[in-house]
Amino acid sequence: MNFPIYETEARGILSKTTGFIQAAGFTHSLTPARNCTFGCSYCYVPTMGIYGGLKPDDVKKWGQFTTYKSNAAALLAKALKPDQRIYCSPVVDPYQPTEEQQQMMPRILDALIRKPPRVFTIQTRGTLILRDIDPIRELATRTRVNVSFSVTTDDNEIIRVYENRCAKFEERLSVLEALTAAGINTFATIAPMLPCNPRRLVEGVVKVTTGPIICDPFHVRETKSNGATTRDAARAIANHHGHQQWFEPAFHQRIIDEMKSIAPRPFEVGPKAFAWLAI
C-alpha cells in the first residue's frame, strides 16, 4: 500500500523513559517517526494523544500516513552516550511499511555503529528488518543489540482482522529463524497476545529462537489504572468475532499459565519480561 509520507525536523531524538519501558530498565527511547502505517487495531499509542508526542491528526487518522523526523540520524549522532540503554521504538514500528521507501533505519544504524550505546533494542513486527541484517550484525560486534520480534498469534485469520498489514505467522517465524541464524540476539515477543492456539504458537517460536519468550496481553483498564490502553477498534473486532474473553484479565492469566507450562525455557510477562531486552 502507498501511504503519504511527510517529514519534519525534530528538536531531539532520544527521550528519557517513563512508565513500562523505564520499569524494564531502559534509559532512553528512540522514535524515528510520529505515526505508524501498520495501523494495528489494538495499538495503544493513539490513546496517549499528545503525551505520546502525537499531533491531533495522528490520533484521528492513525495508520493512514506517517511523519518522519528527517534529522533523526544527525540528532542521534550528537546525543549518543556509552551508558545509554535505548529502546526503538515505543511509539511507531521502526520497520513500518513506509520504511521501505524512507530508509531511515540504515542511517540510524550507521550513527549507532559510529558511537554505540550500552544497549540498543529494536522492537518490530516488520519483515523489512532483514534488509538491514548486515548493519545490525556490525552494530552487534560493538555493543549489545537485541531484536524483539512480535509474533502475536499463530492464526492468519486473526492477523487479517486485527492487524491486516502485518506478516503472516509463517513469515514471522522465517524472520526469527533468519535473525537467529545470523547470530543476532533475538526474542520472540507475543505482544499483544491475540486470540491463538497457545500450544501451536509457543511451539512455533521455540523452534526458531534460543532465548526466553516475552509475552504481554491486551492492556485493559481493569489491570492498568492509568496510561495507555488497547484501542476501542480492537474491542469492536473482538465483540464482532466473539473474542471478548481475550480482554478479560482472568482469561489472560489462564492462557499465560498454559503457555508457561508448554515453554521449555523462561517465559515472562510485562516489564519483567521486557527487562531481558535492556541487558
Secondary structure, DSSP 8 states (H G I E B T S, - for coil): ----EEEE--S-SEEE--HHHHHHT-SEEE--BSS-TT--TT-SGGGGGGGGT--HHHHHTTTS-EEEETTHHHHHHHH--TT-EEEE-SSS-TT-TTHHHH--HHHHHHHHHHS--SEEEEEE--GGGGGGHHHHHHHHTTSEEEEEEE---S-HHHHHHH-TTS--HHHHHHHHHHHHHTT-EEEEEE-S--S--HHHHHHHHHHH--S-EEE-----TTT-SSS----HHHHHHHHHHT-GGGG-HHHHHHHHHHHHHH-SS-EEEHHHHHGGGG-
